[in-house]
Amino acid sequence: MAEEATTTTDKDQDTTLDSKADSNTTAEKQEKLVPQSEVDKLIDKKYAEWKSKSPADDELKAFKEWKKSQQSEAEKAAEREQEFAKLQGEAETLKRENMAIKAGVNNGDVDYVLFKVGKMEGEFADNLKAFLAENTKYTEPETTTVDGMKHKPPKSGDDDAIVAAAREAAGLKK
């Protein structure tokens, strides 16, 4: 008999859940749709309220000037030092880029070379020379193949003795 009571309760709960689901779907169907023009008006109204509460540009500028005048000499000096350090860092970066370009690094590889050399210990100029001596691919000129060419230009590192022997066999100058 206890089993019958639990099955009846389960059935009652299922019907209760079904009726709640049906009421949710009807509530969704009855949801009011607002035209876009009313939404736009509401947004414009809220924006106007927000704008009226915010200070004008000249008031903001005056406040910033007042706040800056209230700073102590120590705060002003710290701000100047921070700006100086920023400019000094930018100047150092430009100096290193200039060194890499003058060393013959291809434009597309400058950032990578600066990154790799910057991670090395020691003087930047010396590290740049050592890095480029080990990695000549960053300084090789970029060659392109033109349609109609009969041969491709030799890459650096080809065996010069073989090339010289081939030129001599062909009757060309060394």
C-alpha positions as CSV (number, residue, x, y, z in Angstrom):
1,M,0.0,0.0,0.0
2,A,2.9,2.3,0.7
3,E,4.1,1.7,-2.8
4,E,0.8,2.8,-4.3
5,A,1.0,6.1,-2.3
6,T,4.5,6.8,-3.6
7,T,3.4,6.1,-7.2
8,T,0.4,8.4,-6.9
9,T,2.7,11.2,-5.4
10,D,5.1,10.8,-8.3
11,K,2.3,11.1,-10.8
12,D,0.9,14.2,-9.0
13,Q,4.4,15.8,-9.1
14,D,4.8,15.1,-12.8
15,T,1.4,16.7,-13.6
16,T,2.4,19.7,-11.4
17,L,5.7,20.1,-13.2
18,D,3.9,19.8,-16.6
19,S,1.4,22.5,-15.6
20,K,4.3,24.8,-14.5
21,A,6.1,24.3,-17.8
22,D,2.9,25.1,-19.7
23,S,2.5,28.3,-17.7
24,N,6.1,29.3,-18.4
25,T,5.6,28.9,-22.2
26,T,2.4,30.9,-22.1
27,A,4.1,33.6,-20.1
28,E,6.9,33.7,-22.7
29,K,4.3,34.0,-25.5
30,Q,2.5,36.8,-23.7
31,E,5.8,38.8,-23.3
32,K,5.4,42.3,-24.6
33,L,7.5,43.3,-27.6
34,V,8.7,46.9,-27.7
35,P,9.3,48.7,-31.1
36,Q,12.8,49.8,-31.9
37,S,11.8,53.5,-31.9
38,E,10.7,53.3,-28.2
39,V,14.0,51.6,-27.3
40,D,15.9,54.3,-29.1
41,K,14.0,57.0,-27.2
42,L,14.7,55.3,-23.9
43,I,18.4,55.1,-24.7
44,D,18.5,58.8,-25.7
45,K,16.7,59.7,-22.5
46,K,19.1,57.8,-20.3
47,Y,22.1,59.2,-22.2
48,A,20.8,62.7,-21.7
49,E,20.4,62.1,-18.0
50,W,24.0,60.7,-17.7
51,K,25.4,63.6,-19.8
52,S,23.7,66.2,-17.6
53,K,25.2,64.6,-14.5
54,S,28.8,64.6,-15.9
55,P,31.0,67.7,-15.7
56,A,31.8,69.7,-18.8
57,D,35.1,69.4,-20.6
58,D,36.4,72.8,-19.4
59,E,35.5,71.8,-15.8
60,L,37.4,68.6,-16.1
61,K,40.4,70.4,-17.4
62,A,40.3,73.0,-14.6
63,F,40.0,70.2,-12.0
64,K,43.0,68.4,-13.5
65,E,45.1,71.6,-13.4
66,W,44.0,72.3,-9.8
67,K,44.9,68.7,-8.8
68,K,48.3,69.1,-10.4
69,S,48.9,72.3,-8.6
70,Q,48.2,70.6,-5.3
71,Q,51.0,68.0,-5.8
72,S,54.0,68.3,-3.7
73,E,57.5,68.9,-5.1
74,A,58.4,65.3,-4.4
75,E,55.4,64.0,-6.4
76,K,56.2,66.4,-9.3
77,A,59.8,65.2,-9.2
78,A,58.8,61.5,-9.2
79,E,56.4,62.2,-12.2
80,R,59.3,63.9,-14.1
81,E,61.6,61.0,-13.4
82,Q,59.1,58.5,-14.5
83,E,58.6,60.4,-17.8
84,F,62.4,60.7,-18.2
85,A,62.8,56.9,-17.7
86,K,60.1,56.2,-20.3
87,L,61.8,58.4,-22.9
88,Q,65.2,57.0,-22.1
89,G,63.9,53.5,-22.7
90,E,62.4,54.5,-26.0
91,A,65.7,56.1,-27.1
92,E,67.6,53.0,-26.1
93,T,65.2,50.8,-28.2
94,L,65.6,53.1,-31.2
95,K,69.4,53.0,-30.8
96,R,69.4,49.2,-30.8
97,E,67.2,49.1,-33.8
98,N,69.5,51.4,-35.6
99,M,72.5,49.3,-34.7
100,A,70.8,46.1,-36.0
101,I,69.8,47.8,-39.3
102,K,73.3,49.2,-39.8
103,A,74.7,45.7,-39.2
104,G,72.7,44.5,-42.2
105,V,69.8,42.7,-40.5
106,N,66.8,42.3,-42.9
107,N,63.8,44.5,-42.0
108,G,61.5,41.6,-41.3
109,D,64.0,40.1,-38.8
110,V,64.9,43.2,-36.8
111,D,62.4,42.6,-34.0
112,Y,63.4,39.0,-33.6
113,V,67.1,39.7,-33.6
114,L,66.6,42.5,-31.0
115,F,64.7,40.2,-28.8
116,K,67.3,37.4,-29.0
117,V,70.3,39.7,-28.5
118,G,68.5,41.6,-25.7
119,K,68.2,38.4,-23.7
120,M,72.0,37.8,-23.8
121,E,74.3,38.8,-21.0
122,G,76.9,41.5,-21.7
123,E,77.2,44.5,-24.0
124,F,74.5,44.8,-26.7
125,A,76.9,45.7,-29.6
126,D,79.2,42.8,-28.9
127,N,76.3,40.4,-28.5
128,L,74.8,41.6,-31.8
129,K,78.1,40.9,-33.6
130,A,78.4,37.5,-32.1
131,F,74.8,36.6,-32.8
132,L,74.9,37.7,-36.4
133,A,78.2,35.8,-37.0
134,E,76.5,32.6,-35.8
135,N,73.2,33.3,-37.7
136,T,74.0,34.7,-41.1
137,K,70.5,34.0,-42.4
138,Y,69.3,37.3,-40.8
139,T,71.8,39.4,-42.8
140,E,71.7,37.6,-46.2
141,P,70.1,39.7,-48.9
142,E,66.7,38.4,-50.0
143,T,66.8,37.2,-53.6
144,T,63.8,36.6,-55.8
145,T,63.5,34.4,-58.9
146,V,62.5,36.3,-62.0
147,D,60.4,34.5,-64.7
148,G,62.5,33.5,-67.6
149,M,65.8,33.0,-65.7
150,K,67.7,30.0,-66.7
151,H,69.3,29.4,-63.3
152,K,68.9,30.4,-59.7
153,P,71.5,32.5,-58.1
154,P,73.9,30.6,-55.8
155,K,73.2,30.7,-52.1
156,S,75.9,31.8,-49.7
157,G,77.9,28.9,-48.3
158,D,78.2,27.1,-51.7
159,D,81.5,25.4,-52.2
160,D,83.6,28.0,-54.0
161,A,86.1,25.4,-55.3
162,I,83.3,23.5,-57.2
163,V,82.0,26.8,-58.7
164,A,85.6,27.8,-59.7
165,A,86.1,24.3,-61.3
166,A,82.9,24.5,-63.2
167,R,83.7,28.0,-64.5
168,E,87.1,26.9,-65.6
169,A,85.7,23.9,-67.4
170,A,83.2,26.1,-69.2
171,G,86.0,28.5,-70.2
172,L,84.9,31.4,-68.0
173,K,87.0,33.6,-65.9
174,K,87.6,32.7,-62.3
